[in-house]
Amino acid sequence: MPRTVDHIVHTHQIARQRLAQGLPVWARDINLRDVFHNERLTFEEGRDAIVKRLKNTLLCQQADVAEFNGVYETINDLGHAEDQEEFDGWRDELYDLADTDRVNIRTR
C-alpha cells in the first residue's frame, strides 16, 4: 500500500469520525521507542526485537494471515529485512496499514 493522497485523506477521515464519536484519534498504541533507538543493539538484534514485539500485539494477532500484503505478511517481511533500507521500506508499509487501523506505532 503506497502512501498516496487518497490513503492520507482516508486515514484523516477515519480519525475525524473517531473524534466525532467521542473516541480518541488512535485506538491503540505500540511503543517501540526503547528498542528503536537502542544503539547497543546490532541491526539484526534491533530488527528481531521489534518484530517479536509487533507479533505480540493485537495488530498482528488479529490480522488476517491470508491477506496479501496485509499486516501479518508485512511484519514477517520486516523480520526478513537484510539492511536498514529494506527495513525502512517495510516499516513504512506497516505504518500505513496501522494508520488505517488507527494503531499508533511510536518510535520517537
C-alpha positions in Angstrom: 0.0 0.0 0.0 1.9 3.1 -1.1 1.4 6.3 0.8 -0.9 8.2 -1.6 -3.0 11.3 -1.2 -6.1 9.0 -1.2 -4.6 6.9 1.7 -3.8 10.0 3.7 -7.3 11.5 3.2 -8.9 8.2 4.1 -7.0 7.9 7.4 -7.8 11.5 8.3 -11.5 10.8 7.6 -11.3 7.8 10.0 -9.6 10.0 12.6 -12.3 12.6 12.3 -15.1 10.0 12.6 -13.5 8.7 15.8 -13.3 12.2 17.2 -17.0 12.8 16.3 -17.9 9.7 18.2 -16.0 10.9 21.3 -13.2 8.4 20.8 -9.5 9.2 20.8 -7.8 9.5 17.3 -5.8 6.4 18.0 -7.5 3.1 19.0 -4.2 1.6 20.3 -0.5 2.4 20.8 2.5 0.3 20.2 5.6 1.7 21.9 8.8 0.7 20.2 10.9 3.7 21.3 13.2 1.8 23.7 14.2 -0.8 21.1 14.1 1.5 18.1 16.7 3.9 19.5 18.9 1.4 21.4 22.3 1.9 19.8 23.7 -1.0 21.7 21.8 -3.4 19.5 23.1 -4.6 16.1 20.7 -4.1 13.2 19.7 -7.7 13.4 19.1 -7.6 17.1 17.0 -4.5 16.9 15.0 -5.8 13.9 14.3 -9.1 15.7 13.3 -7.4 18.9 10.9 -5.0 17.1 9.4 -7.9 15.1 9.0 -10.0 18.2 7.2 -7.2 20.0 5.0 -6.5 17.0 4.0 -10.1 16.7 2.8 -10.0 20.4 0.4 -7.1 19.7 -3.3 -7.2 18.8 -2.4 -5.6 15.5 -0.6 -8.8 14.4 -2.7 -11.3 16.4 -5.9 -10.1 14.9 -4.5 -9.7 11.3 -5.7 -11.9 8.5 -2.8 -14.3 7.8 -4.1 -14.9 4.3 -4.3 -11.2 3.3 -1.8 -10.5 0.6 0.3 -7.5 1.6 -1.5 -7.3 4.9 -0.3 -6.6 8.4 0.8 -10.2 9.2 2.8 -10.6 5.9 4.3 -7.1 6.3 5.6 -7.9 9.8 7.1 -11.1 8.6 8.7 -9.2 5.7 10.1 -6.7 8.2 11.7 -9.6 10.1 13.5 -10.7 6.9 14.9 -7.3 6.0 18.6 -7.6 5.3 19.6 -4.0 5.8 18.3 -0.7 7.1 16.9 0.5 3.8 14.8 -2.7 3.3 13.7 -2.5 6.9 12.6 1.2 6.5 10.6 0.3 3.4 8.7 -2.5 5.2 8.3 -0.2 8.3 6.7 2.5 6.1 4.3 -0.1 4.7 3.4 -1.3 8.2 2.8 2.3 9.3 0.3 2.8 6.5 -1.5 -0.4 7.4 -1.5 0.5 11.1 -2.7 4.0 10.3 -5.8 2.6 8.7 -6.5 0.5 11.8 -5.8 3.6 14.0 -2.8 2.0 15.7 -0.1 4.4 16.5 3.4 2.8 16.3 5.6 5.0 18.4 9.3 5.1 17.5 10.2 8.6 18.8 
